[in-house]
Amino acid sequence: MTALRRRWLPLAVLLVSVAALIVSVVWVTGGGSPAGRPRAGMMTSGVMSGQGGVRDLADADRAAGRFASRWGLHVGEVMRFSNGYYAELLDSSGKGATEVLVDPGSGVVRLEFGPAMMWNTTYGMMPAAARPGAVKIGPRQAVRVADRWLREHHTGLRAAEPDPFPGYYTLHTLREGHVVGMLSVNATTGNVWYHTWHGRFLQMQEPPTSRKP
C-alpha cells in the first residue's frame, strides 16, 4: 500500500460511516414503508407527525388510528398515564399486532419502547428468522411468570390476564384489583420487561367490539 493510500484510507472509512449513520437516522425517523402490511422491522420507521395536542382518550384513539391505518391495523385498548397515552394496535381478526405511544403535547405516535421494538417478531426491529426459538410459554404460564416476578420486585401487585402479541404477552399490573401499570413476558424465554416509562395510570378506554379497520 502506498503512503498516499494509507493517508486517505481513514478518511474514506470515516465518510462511509457517516453515510451509514445518515441512512439509519432517515430510516428511523422517516415516513415508513409503502402502504400495506409492513415487513418485520419496518414498523420501527413508523413515527407519525402529530396534528396538535392530545387532550383526552378520544384524541389519542384518533391519533393512534391514523397511524394504525397505514399498516391495515386498527386501535384496541387505549390508556392514559401521567407521561402520555398508550394504545394497542390489532389486526383485522382482532389479534394483538403491536403497541404504540401517543405524545400528549404534540400528538406524535410512535412504536412503544421495549418489547414492541425488541421482542415483536412481526412488527419489531428484527425479523422472526433472526430470533432463536419458538413460542414456549402459553398465556397461563405468562401470568405465573409475571406474578412470580412481581412478588420479587413489586410487592403487593399481581398480573391480570395477558394480551398476546407476536413473540410476547403484555399484562396489566393490579393492586387490589385496580390497574397500576403493565409489564410484558417474552413468549420464548420467559423474560419480564416492566413498562417503567408510562408513569402513573389515570384512565382506560376499552375498544368497541364492533370496531374494524
Steps between C-alpha positions, in 0.01 A plus 500: 500500500640838405542785748228699320249218527584453869429868565162492320373169637392633844316788332316260267395282794374808686293615201342156460414490871337844490297402194378184674401703806299744288316214330414340835366829639284553193372141530401543865343844472357481150148439384514121488444254220248506216139425585421145600610264774853581616776246479668411828709793616313763300269607780794662677511761224140595562509826691194700407506878529250639745202717415495702819471416867311198628248603766323174583458132418289577194777718352757230574275240336473707183873567486583132548236410241663718234831328572344151502320549168835527320558131581145367464458488878249654738504624859407284796541607859614857572648603834597832651802530729664801659777485236274459197265264320532133407302305240480142378492447125304197378487319169184439297416189704530689829831346604769715658748635244710752693489789748552873454546815705329833431672818619242726670675824407558444129273211412798310354443123487789256516565134568519435872839457664617160620314181402314649202835591346724220624275193542226543239575239232274657236511877551820539701857586412613153396331233285380181664771304318764694694351402836591165654234255615124486469209578730541286811295692756122497488265766644452328837871450545557866407278601792695274737830640376372857541363435850826341612696799369263745669532322835875550479506857365164672566346358816123541513445486125369212291454442129172515309412287197759522220453667162699301243720673241740337253777355715384626841211581736410828666315495831352771721637511852236528772487614861182391679333449163590843361736559207838643604720442197605226259774254418585259219615137498707359215320197353826316429732579790260601778691823556300782660512863391320748729367810322672765711441784253124549542484670835182491709192333351204737461225348285422246229271462200399150392457445124147470358449136401372602157799717410680399179778660296 
